[in-house]
Amino acid sequence: MSAQTTGRETTTRNPAPAADCAAPENPVLRYLRQDRLPHIWCAGCGIGTSVNCFARAVDACGIHLDQLAVVSGIGCTGRVAGYLKLDSFHTTHGRAIPFATGLKLANPSLKVVVYSGDGDLAAIGGNHLIHAARRNVDLTVICVNNFTYGMTGGQVAPTTPLQAVATTTPYGNLEEPFNLCHLADSAGAVYVARWTTYHVRQLQKSITRALQKRGFSFVEVLAPCPTLYGRRNRVGDGLAMQRLFKERAVVKNGVATRETNFDIYGHGPIPVGDFIDRDRPAFLERYNAHMARALGDQFVPYGDITVDEKAEADRFAGPEG
C-alpha cells in the first residue's frame, strides 16, 4: 500500500498487481464453448451448476477430450451438449441413450456420457434407460431432475411431486413420481447416486466416480427450476430452493434405494448420497466372453477386453452365457 498526503487529507492507493500475480484461470473455461456464452438458462436454474461440477470431474479424471463424447436429448438440460467444447451430440427427444449406446459399440475405447433431464430420460426415454441399465452398457448418465418439463412450458413430468401444479395438472398432480435412483438400481446400474446443486463438492466427486466406473452409472442431480416449477408451486426463486436442499437433504451413503423416496412438499428428509457401487461385467465384456466360448480361437475380441476381464465375465455369465 502507498500513501499520499494532500493538505489535510491522506489517501491510500492500491499498487497495480504484479504481472506474476495474475488471477488463476478458471479450470472450467477450457471445457466450454465460450463463444456461445452467455447461456440461455434462467437465473437460478441449477443446470449450469451441474455443468461446473461435471467439467471439474472430467478435469480430475484426466480424460483426454478426444476420448470423451457427450450425448443429450431435448429440453433445458439437453442444451449442455451445445456448450461443452468436446465431441457432443444433441439428439432427438428421448433417444440420447440409444445414440450413446451406438457410439460406445462403434468405439469401445470412447468414454460416453449421457447428459439430459428427467423428462427426456424417464418419460419418452424411460424404456431406453431401463434396458441400457439391464444390459450394463458402459455409459455414464447424468440426469438433472428439476421436476418439470422446463423448456416446453412446464408440463407434468415423471418426477413431478404429488399435488404439484403444472400446465397439464392445474389442480395438482395425482400421479406418483418415479424414484429414479430406485429405478436405475432395480434395472441393474452398477453405480447410483443422488445429490443436489447445493452439494457441489459431493456432486463433483460423485460424477468423478461415475466416470471411472465400468458399466452403467447413474447420477441424479436435484436442481431448481424457478421460472416454471418454482413460480407455479410457490417454492420461491433458485436461492429458496437451494435453502430447501440445504435444510432437508440428509446424506445416506449406501442406503437401499427403495428407502430414498422423498416428498419435496413435506417436512421429511431428502436422502442424498452414493447409494449403489457394485461390480458386474459390462455389456461388451459379457459379449466377448460369450462369443469366445461359442467360437473359440476363431473369435476376435470386440474392444480392448483383457484376459483377466474375460475370465471374470465368463464366471459371471454362467454355463449358458
DOBADO-423762 format. One line per 10 residues: their letters; for each residue x, y, z of N, C-alpha, C. Coordinates in pm, whole numbers, plus 50000, padded with zeros to 5 digits. Each point is the difference from the previous one (the first is absolute). Layout:
N
a) X:Y:Z:X:Y:Z:X:Y:Z ~ ... .
// end
This chain:
321
msaqttgret) 50085:49881:50000:49915:50119:50000:50089:50124:50000 ~ 49954:50103:49934:50075:50126:50000:49907:50112:50043 ~ 50056:50100:50072:49919:50112:50051:50047:50127:49936 ~ 49905:50091:49972:50033:50130:49942:49927:50107:50080 ~ 50074:50102:50049:49942:50106:50082:49975:50122:49915 ~ 49875:50050:50005:49964:50121:49926:49926:50093:50097 ~ 50072:50096:50059:49938:50090:50097:49962:49922:50125 ~ 49868:50007:50034:49954:49934:50120:49965:49852:49976 ~ 49988:49959:49874:49953:49866:49970:50116:49907:49968 ~ 49986:49878:50043:50096:49896:49965:49925:49891:49924 .
ttrnpapaad) 50039:49974:49878:49934:49899:49919:50091:49879:49987 ~ 49939:49884:49996:50074:49875:49986:49967:49936:49866 ~ 50101:49961:49928:49980:49940:49868:50055:49859:49999 ~ 49929:49913:49928:50048:49864:49981:50093:49996:49881 ~ 50117:49941:50016:50093:49993:49887:49944:49908:49892 ~ 50043:50019:49879:49958:49913:49890:50052:49859:50025 ~ 49919:49898:49972:50045:49862:50026:50119:49965:49912 ~ 50093:49927:50059:50117:49957:49924:49958:49904:49891 ~ 50078:49993:49894:49967:49916:49886:49991:49853:50039 ~ 50084:49958:50097:50002:49859:50040:49894:49968:50104 .
caapenpvlr) 49914:50097:50034:49894:49978:50098:49862:50001:49934 ~ 49995:49972:49871:49874:50000:49929:49907:49894:50057 ~ 49869:50027:49995:49902:49906:50053:50008:49869:49923 ~ 49992:49886:50069:50006:49871:49931:49880:49981:49909 ~ 50020:49930:49890:49892:49975:49906:49901:49900:50058 ~ 49874:50026:49978:49896:49907:50043:50020:49868:49926 ~ 50017:49887:50071:50027:49873:49932:49884:49949:49918 ~ 49881:50057:50020:49883:49954:49926:49996:50058:49859 ~ 50062:50117:49979:49985:50071:49873:50052:49920:49881 ~ 50104:49922:50019:50056:49925:49886:49904:49892:49951 .
ylrqdrlphi) 49898:49968:50077:49903:49898:49959:49874:50061:49938 ~ 49995:50133:49990:49880:50067:49951:50024:50068:49866 ~ 49896:50003:49918:50003:50079:49876:49964:50144:50039 ~ 50102:50077:50031:49976:50132:50057:49936:50096:49901 ~ 50012:49970:49870:49938:50086:49901:49848:49988:50003 ~ 49947:49897:50067:49855:49981:50009:49942:50055:50130 ~ 50084:50059:50082:49954:50061:50124:49963:50145:49976 ~ 49905:50058:50074:49931:49943:50115:49900:49892:49959 ~ 49972:49909:50094:49911:49889:49971:49854:50044:50006 ~ 49911:49909:49964:49858:50032:49994:49925:49963:50128 .
wcagcgigts) 50068:49939:50098:49930:49954:50120:49958:50118:50087 ~ 49888:49982:50067:49943:50106:50083:50087:50027:50124 ~ 49986:50118:50054:50067:50031:50127:49945:49907:50108 ~ 50091:49939:50075:49961:49909:50106:49988:49855:49958 ~ 50008:49973:49870:49996:49862:49951:50124:49925:50048 ~ 49984:49870:50029:50111:49922:50053:50084:49929:49896 ~ 49962:50009:49873:50072:49923:49898:50145:50048:49986 ~ 50020:50132:50002:50136:50052:49988:50090:49953:50113 ~ 49946:49991:50121:50076:49949:50114:50043:49856:49974 ~ 49908:49920:49945:50035:49860:49971:50110:49992:49894 .
vncfaravda) 49997:50089:49902:50104:50000:49896:50136:50034:50060 ~ 50001:50095:50093:50124:50035:50069:50057:49877:50070 ~ 49914:49927:50070:50045:49879:50070:50049:49894:49901 ~ 49930:49987:49889:50041:49902:49899:50136:50033:49942 ~ 50022:50126:49964:50128:50040:49942:50114:49975:50098 ~ 49979:50029:50127:50103:49976:50101:50024:49851:50020 ~ 49896:49920:49986:50017:49855:50011:50082:49946:49883 ~ 49971:50047:49881:50079:49960:49882:50146:50039:50020 ~ 50021:50120:50051:50136:50047:50025:50070:49912:50102 ~ 49929:49961:50105:50058:49916:50105:50034:49861:49947 .
cgihldqlav) 49919:49951:49907:50026:49866:49943:50115:50001:49899 ~ 50032:50116:49947:50105:50009:49900:49962:49936:49867 ~ 49871:49999:49969:49956:49941:49874:50041:50088:49883 ~ 50063:49940:49900:50035:50076:49881:49872:50034:49926 ~ 49984:50126:49961:49874:50042:49940:49971:49933:49867 ~ 50104:49950:49932:49976:49925:49877:49938:49863:50027 ~ 50002:49957:50125:49945:49870:50037:49872:50014:50081 ~ 49935:50116:49991:49879:50026:50078:49892:50056:49908 ~ 49879:49947:50012:49886:50050:49924:49881:50016:50093 ~ 49924:50106:49978:49880:50028:50080:49879:49999:49908 .
vsgigctgrv) 49897:49926:50041:49877:49989:49922:49885:50053:50085 ~ 49915:50083:49941:49884:50051:50073:49877:49993:49913 ~ 49884:50007:50065:49874:50001:49928:49942:50140:49995 ~ 49867:50007:49997:49932:50129:49989:49963:50050:50140 ~ 50003:50130:50018:49962:50060:50127:50106:50099:50046 ~ 49975:50064:50113:50096:50098:50052:50137:49936:50021 ~ 50002:49881:50063:50128:49933:50025:50063:49954:49870 ~ 49920:49975:49898:50055:49959:49872:50092:50103:49938 ~ 49989:50125:50043:50087:50105:49945:50144:49986:50050 ~ 50023:49916:50098:50136:49980:50052:50094:49959:49887 .
agylkldsfh) 49954:49913:49912:50085:49951:49891:50051:50114:49913 ~ 49922:50106:49986:50042:50112:49917:50102:50091:50064 ~ 50013:49994:50132:50092:50089:50070:50133:49935:50035 ~ 50009:49868:49988:50125:49931:50033:50092:49994:49879 ~ 50127:50032:50024:50098:50008:49891:50066:49863:49979 ~ 49920:49906:49955:50047:49866:49968:49897:49938:49907 ~ 50025:49878:49956:49906:49936:49909:49867:49980:50073 ~ 49896:50062:49949:49871:49993:50066:49890:49983:49896 ~ 49892:49939:50043:49891:49965:49909:49867:50038:50065 ~ 49925:50085:49932:49869:50043:50047:49898:49918:49921 .
tthgraipfa) 49940:49900:50065:49922:49902:49927:49850:50027:50013 ~ 49922:49911:49941:49855:50014:50004:49947:49968:50140 ~ 49876:50042:50023:49941:49992:50134:49991:49855:50049 ~ 50062:49975:50117:49994:49869:50061:50097:49898:49946 ~ 50081:50038:49902:50086:49902:49933:50148:50018:50029 ~ 50033:50072:50107:50141:50022:50032:50072:49869:50031 ~ 49936:49912:50077:50066:49876:50040:50024:49906:49883 ~ 49905:49976:49909:50033:49916:49884:50107:50060:49910 ~ 50002:50132:49982:50109:50063:49925:50133:49972:50068 ~ 50002:50017:50132:50123:49978:50076:50044:49854:49995 .
tglklanpsl) 49904:49909:50004:50033:49857:49989:50066:49970:49867 ~ 49949:50059:49893:50062:49981:49869:50142:50052:49996 ~ 50025:50116:50061:50136:50053:50005:50093:49906:50074 ~ 49954:49947:50113:50085:49912:50081:50030:49870:49927 ~ 49902:49944:49931:50024:49874:49928:50089:50022:49879 ~ 49990:50116:49936:50083:50029:49884:50144:50029:50039 ~ 50019:50059:50120:50135:50035:50047:50009:49970:50149 ~ 50030:49873:50036:49999:49959:50141:50097:50078:50089 ~ 50103:50060:49942:50097:50075:50082:49949:50139:50036 ~ 49888:50041:49943:49946:50134:50024:49925:50003:50134 .
kvvvysgdgd) 50021:50106:50075:49921:50025:50121:49877:50080:49958 ~ 49882:49940:50020:49876:50061:49952:49913:50039:50119 ~ 49955:50124:49999:49918:50055:50109:49866:50044:49942 ~ 49893:49960:50064:49866:50049:49966:49963:50106:50103 ~ 49962:50118:49952:49975:50114:50089:49865:50059:49961 ~ 49896:49973:50076:49868:50047:49961:49911:50017:50122 ~ 49872:50029:49977:49909:50030:50108:49908:49886:50036 ~ 49921:50021:50105:49912:49893:50049:49891:49967:49900 ~ 49947:50098:49929:49897:49971:49902:50054:49923:49882 ~ 50113:50042:49948:50060:49936:49884:50043:49857:50031 .
laaiggnhli) 50057:49977:50119:50057:49870:50033:49899:49903:50060 ~ 49900:50051:50072:49912:49911:50074:49859:49991:49943 ~ 49964:50088:49906:49867:49992:49939:50013:49936:49863 ~ 50018:50079:49896:50012:49943:49866:50124:49913:49988 ~ 50102:50026:50081:50121:49919:49995:50010:49896:50110 ~ 49891:49980:50075:50006:49909:50114:50032:49857:49964 ~ 49946:49952:49890:50027:49862:49959:50148:49980:49970 ~ 50062:50099:49937:50143:49990:49969:50084:50001:50128 ~ 49959:50081:50098:50070:50004:50129:49999:49862:50065 ~ 49885:49938:50004:49986:49869:50065:50087:49895:49933 .
haarrnvdlt) 49995:49994:49868:50070:49892:49931:50150:50022:49990 ~ 50044:50126:49995:50144:50025:50002:50059:49961:50134 ~ 49925:50025:50109:50045:49958:50133:49998:49848:50010 ~ 49897:49937:49945:49990:49854:50003:50117:49936:49927 ~ 50034:50055:49885:50112:49945:49921:50134:50038:50060 ~ 50001:50100:50087:50123:50053:50059:50093:50055:49893 ~ 49944:50079:49910:50080:50069:49899:50091:50099:50071 ~ 50123:50010:49957:50100:50084:50067:49975:50147:49969 ~ 49904:50059:50070:49962:50140:49983:49992:50068:50137 ~ 50027:50129:50002:49973:50082:50118:49881:50089:49968 .
vicvnnftyg) 49893:49987:50077:49879:50077:49977:49984:50102:50113 ~ 49996:50128:49963:49976:50109:50096:49863:50055:49971 ~ 49911:49987:50098:49861:50044:49984:49974:50120:50090 ~ 49978:50115:49941:49964:50119:50077:49848:49998:50020 ~ 49958:49981:50122:49859:49987:50034:49950:50131:50061 ~ 49922:50074:49921:49940:50124:50052:49848:49988:50011 ~ 49949:49877:49993:49859:49968:50030:49900:50050:49897 ~ 50048:50040:49881:49908:50055:49902:50062:49997:49861 ~ 49916:50024:49900:50050:50025:49864:50024:50150:49989 ~ 50121:50042:50023:50028:50142:50009:49999:50074:49867 .
mtggqvaptt) 50046:49936:49893:50015:50071:49873:49867:50012:49924 ~ 49913:49903:50015:49881:49994:49915:49873:50052:50067 ~ 50012:50063:50116:49884:50064:50058:49963:49961:50140 ~ 50073:49906:50062:49973:49965:50138:49894:49893:50018 ~ 49997:49903:49908:49904:49889:50014:50043:49906:50111 ~ 49905:49916:50045:50031:49901:50103:50100:49899:49944 ~ 50094:49958:50084:50106:49908:49960:49994:49874:50086 ~ 50078:49897:49966:49998:49877:50081:50051:50019:50143 ~ 50065:50112:50025:50054:50026:50134:49925:50111:50072 ~ 49897:50056:49939:49924:50107:50063:49935:49949:50128 .
plqavatttp) 50019:50068:50112:49944:49952:50127:49848:49999:50000 ~ 49943:49917:50086:49855:50000:50020:49953:50140:50042 ~ 49887:50041:49946:49933:50128:50029:50067:50119:49933 ~ 50112:49979:49931:50067:50113:49936:49919:50051:49881 ~ 50002:50129:49982:49927:50064:49890:50090:50008:49878 ~ 49945:49963:49884:50069:50011:49872:49898:50044:49897 ~ 50045:50032:49879:49906:50044:49898:49898:49891:49968 ~ 50041:49875:50012:49909:49889:49971:49934:49943:50125 ~ 50035:50053:50118:49933:49961:50125:49966:50127:50078 ~ 49909:50082:49950:49972:50129:50066:49940:49984:50140 .
ygnleepfnl) 49944:49883:50031:49943:49978:50132:50089:49910:50086 ~ 50122:49977:49954:50094:49920:50076:50020:49861:49941 ~ 50122:49953:50006:50036:49869:49944:49948:49888:50090 ~ 49939:49898:49939:49948:49888:50078:50075:49870:49974 ~ 50107:50006:49918:50076:49880:49966:50127:49991:50085 ~ 50027:49881:50052:50121:49978:50079:50124:50026:49914 ~ 50096:50077:50050:50122:50023:49922:50095:49881:50008 ~ 50083:49988:49900:50107:49901:50001:50103:50034:50107 ~ 50052:49896:50066:50125:50011:50074:50108:49953:49903 ~ 50066:50093:49933:50091:49964:49891:50117:49915:50047 .
chladsagav) 50048:50024:50119:50112:49920:50051:49957:49855:50022 ~ 49882:49980:50055:49950:49864:50020:49975:49932:49866 ~ 49950:50075:49903:49977:49946:49866:50130:49953:49937 ~ 50104:50086:50003:50129:49964:49940:50063:49882:50072 ~ 49991:49999:50131:50054:49888:50080:49929:49870:49966 ~ 49867:50003:49996:49922:49879:49972:50027:49946:49861 ~ 50030:50089:49906:50027:49957:49863:50142:49944:49983 ~ 50089:50028:50097:50132:49938:49994:50119:50093:49994 ~ 49981:50130:50019:50113:50093:49997:50103:49962:50106 ~ 50128:50018:49967:50107:49962:50094:50039:50115:50092 .
yvarwttyhv) 49963:50122:49964:50027:50115:50087:49879:50092:49995 ~ 49946:50033:50117:49882:50086:50008:50022:50101:50112 ~ 49979:50128:49968:50018:50106:50099:49899:50109:49978 ~ 49972:50075:50107:49914:50119:49990:50062:50111:50084 ~ 50013:50117:49938:50043:50119:50073:49917:50118:49953 ~ 50010:50112:50067:49931:50121:49959:50103:50102:49950 ~ 49951:50106:49940:50092:50104:49954:50054:50083:50115 ~ 49952:49977:50121:50063:50061:50118:50128:49925:50037 ~ 50005:49869:49974:50113:49915:50041:50103:49993:49887 ~ 50063:50112:49971:50086:50005:49882:50125:49912:50013 .
rqlqksitra) 50061:49997:50116:50120:49918:50019:49966:49852:49990 ~ 49894:49961:50066:49959:49860:49996:49959:49958:49860 ~ 49930:50090:49930:49957:49969:49864:50119:49982:49907 ~ 50098:50088:50012:50121:49987:49918:50068:49866:50024 ~ 50016:49961:50126:50066:49873:50032:49916:49881:49952 ~ 49869:50014:50008:49913:49892:49955:50010:49980:49849 ~ 50000:50109:49925:50015:49989:49854:50137:49943:49966 ~ 50101:50037:50076:50134:49943:49979:49996:49849:50016 ~ 49938:49951:50105:49990:49856:50021:49919:49933:49888 ~ 49894:50065:49958:49917:49944:49893:50079:49988:49869 .
lqkrgfsfve) 50081:50101:49970:50081:49996:49877:50104:49889:50004 ~ 50047:49967:50119:50104:49898:50014:49944:49859:50012 ~ 49868:49989:50008:49935:49871:50018:49978:49932:49866 ~ 50027:49869:49993:49971:49925:49878:49860:49943:50010 ~ 49916:50035:49905:49862:49956:50002:49906:50120:50002 ~ 49873:49974:50025:49897:50104:49995:49993:50073:50133 ~ 50040:50127:50001:49996:50081:50123:49898:50111:49983 ~ 49933:50033:50110:49888:50095:49996:50015:50099:50116 ~ 50003:50129:49966:50008:50106:50101:49881:50092:49982 ~ 49915:50009:50103:49886:50091:49998:50039:50130:50070 .
vlapcptlyg) 49970:50112:49935:50031:50132:50055:49869:50074:50022 ~ 49961:50019:50126:49880:50078:50029:50034:50148:49984 ~ 49920:50069:49916:50034:50137:49963:49877:50089:49999 ~ 50016:50130:50029:49886:50092:49996:49958:50034:49857 ~ 49870:50018:49981:49946:50064:49881:49911:50113:50048 ~ 50058:50116:50030:49923:50109:50061:49896:50061:49907 ~ 50025:49999:49870:49912:50070:49908:49865:49932:49985 ~ 49999:49868:49986:49874:49930:49978:49956:49922:50124 ~ 50081:49907:50045:49958:49918:50114:49992:50084:50128 ~ 50105:50073:50030:50004:50076:50124:49893:50106:50009 .
rrnrvgdgla) 49978:50071:49891:49901:50108:50001:49858:49945:50016 ~ 49969:49896:49923:49864:49945:50006:49968:49937:50135 ~ 50101:49942:50062:49977:49927:50124:50043:50079:50123 ~ 50028:50127:49980:50033:50091:50109:50114:49949:50087 ~ 50096:49937:49932:50120:49953:50070:50097:50115:50020 ~ 49990:50101:49913:50092:50112:50008:50101:49997:49888 ~ 50100:50087:50009:50101:50007:49895:50104:49890:50019 ~ 50104:50006:49916:50104:49897:50007:50068:49994:50135 ~ 50019:50115:50063:50065:50005:50131:49913:49933:50105 ~ 49869:50019:49992:49909:49936:50095:50006:49848:49987 .
mqrlfkerav) 50012:49954:49876:50009:49855:49978:50132:49947:50054 ~ 50108:50076:49985:50128:49959:50056:49992:49991:50152 ~ 49930:50094:50061:49983:49995:50146:49923:49874:50039 ~ 49899:49965:49920:49924:49879:50028:50091:49878:49995 ~ 50085:49993:49897:50094:49888:49988:50095:49997:50120 ~ 50048:50116:50040:50094:50008:50111:49936:49951:50131 ~ 49877:50040:50023:49934:49971:50128:49948:49858:50008 ~ 49959:49942:49888:49931:49872:50007:50077:49882:49944 ~ 50107:50025:49924:50078:49888:49946:50078:49931:50112 ~ 49994:49868:49999:50072:49919:50099:50084:49898:49925 .
vkngvatret) 50130:49999:50026:50091:49908:49932:49981:49859:50057 ~ 49968:49906:49912:49979:49861:50039:50075:49908:49903 ~ 50130:50008:50002:50081:49916:49912:49971:49852:50027 ~ 49982:49925:49892:49982:49856:50012:49862:49954:50040 ~ 49905:50092:50019:49866:49959:50040:49931:49932:49882 ~ 49909:49907:50027:49924:49934:49895:49916:50103:49925 ~ 50003:49995:49868:49932:50103:49921:49849:49999:50020 ~ 49944:49887:50041:49855:49997:50027:49964:50089:50119 ~ 50101:50042:50075:49978:50086:50115:50035:50146:49973 ~ 50014:50036:49872:50044:50135:49966:49890:50087:49942 .
nfdiyghgpi) 49874:49961:50016:49889:50087:49959:49999:50127:50084 ~ 49943:50104:49945:49987:50124:50077:49881:50080:49948 ~ 49948:50084:50086:49890:50090:49965:50051:50142:50013 ~ 50017:50064:49886:50062:50133:50004:49909:50102:50067 ~ 49869:49971:50009:49908:50090:50067:49986:49970:50149 ~ 50048:49885:50041:49988:49962:50139:50109:50059:50086 ~ 50019:49941:50116:50101:50049:50093:50106:49894:50028 ~ 49990:49887:49931:50095:49893:50022:50131:50022:49928 ~ 50096:49911:50021:50131:50014:49938:49997:49970:49850 ~ 50096:50056:49929:50024:49967:49860:50129:49919:49997 .
pvgdfidrdr) 49994:49870:49984:50122:49918:50004:50089:50028:49879 ~ 50127:50026:50026:50100:50017:49896:50121:49915:50037 ~ 50085:49975:49901:50120:49924:50027:50035:49907:49886 ~ 50106:49923:50021:50039:49894:49908:49932:49872:50048 ~ 49895:49959:49933:49917:49890:50049:50052:49862:49958 ~ 50039:49986:49875:50038:49870:49946:50138:50009:49935 ~ 50088:49906:50034:50131:49988:49936:50038:49852:50000 ~ 49975:49933:49888:50025:49857:49991:50067:49971:49867 ~ 50041:49876:49982:50068:49961:49877:49928:49882:49935 ~ 49982:50010:49874:49957:49889:49917:50047:50028:49858 .
paflerynah) 50017:49898:49917:50057:50022:49867:49917:50096:49916 ~ 50069:50092:49935:49932:50089:49907:49959:49921:49875 ~ 49914:50061:49920:49940:49929:49887:50104:49940:49906 ~ 50101:50077:49963:50100:49949:49906:50086:49892:50062 ~ 50025:50007:50129:50074:49893:50067:49924:49868:49992 ~ 49872:50007:50031:49919:49878:49995:49986:49949:49857 ~ 49988:50092:49906:49991:49960:49858:50126:49927:49957 ~ 50114:50055:50034:50127:49937:49961:50016:49862:50065 ~ 49963:49990:50127:50012:49872:50067:49909:49895:49937 ~ 49878:50041:49969:49905:49908:49940:50046:49953:49863 .
maralgdqfv) 50044:50095:49916:50041:49964:49864:50131:49923:49999 ~ 50086:50024:50097:50125:49924:50008:49970:49853:50028 ~ 49903:49974:50085:49962:49862:50027:49936:49936:49877 ~ 49921:50080:49929:49926:49944:49887:50090:49975:49879 ~ 50097:50088:49976:50081:49992:49877:50143:49955:50024 ~ 50044:49999:50124:50137:49957:50031:50104:50090:49938 ~ 50102:49940:49939:50112:50077:49946:49960:50085:49880 ~ 49885:49974:49942:49958:50078:49884:49947:50138:50039 ~ 49973:50017:50128:49939:50126:50043:50104:50109:50019 ~ 49973:50117:49946:50085:50118:50020:49929:50091:50100 .
pygditvdek) 50060:50024:50119:49932:50080:50103:49960:50138:49949 ~ 49885:50044:50046:49946:50129:49962:50037:50100:50108 ~ 50084:50095:49967:50044:50095:50100:50132:49958:50062 ~ 50035:50061:50113:50131:49980:50062:49992:49913:50125 ~ 49909:49903:50004:49987:49913:50116:50126:49918:50021 ~ 50044:49987:50124:50120:49924:50030:49964:49857:50040 ~ 50102:49917:50013:49976:49860:50036:49934:49990:50137 ~ 50049:50076:50097:49942:49996:50134:49853:50044:49999 ~ 49970:50107:49924:49864:50047:49992:49910:49896:49934 ~ 50054:49933:49900:49923:49896:49932:49968:49886:50095 .
aeadrfagpe) 50098:49962:50081:49978:49891:50095:49894:50038:50102 ~ 50002:50125:50046:49901:50045:50096:49862:50002:49937 ~ 49994:50051:49874:49873:50004:49931:49946:49857:49979 ~ 50088:49909:49968:49960:49861:49979:49944:49939:50129 ~ 50059:50037:50113:49953:49947:50128:49860:50052:50030 ~ 49974:50129:49970:49869:50056:50026:49897:49952:49900 ~ 50045:49971:49878:49905:49966:49894:49931:49866:50027 ~ 50067:49907:50065:49939:49870:50030:50012:49906:49882 ~ 49958:49875:50017:50019:49898:49898:49924:50027:49871 ~ 49888:50075:50008:49922:50024:49881:50028:50135:49936 .
g) 50092:50081:50065:50032:50132:49947:49890:50099:50030 .
// end
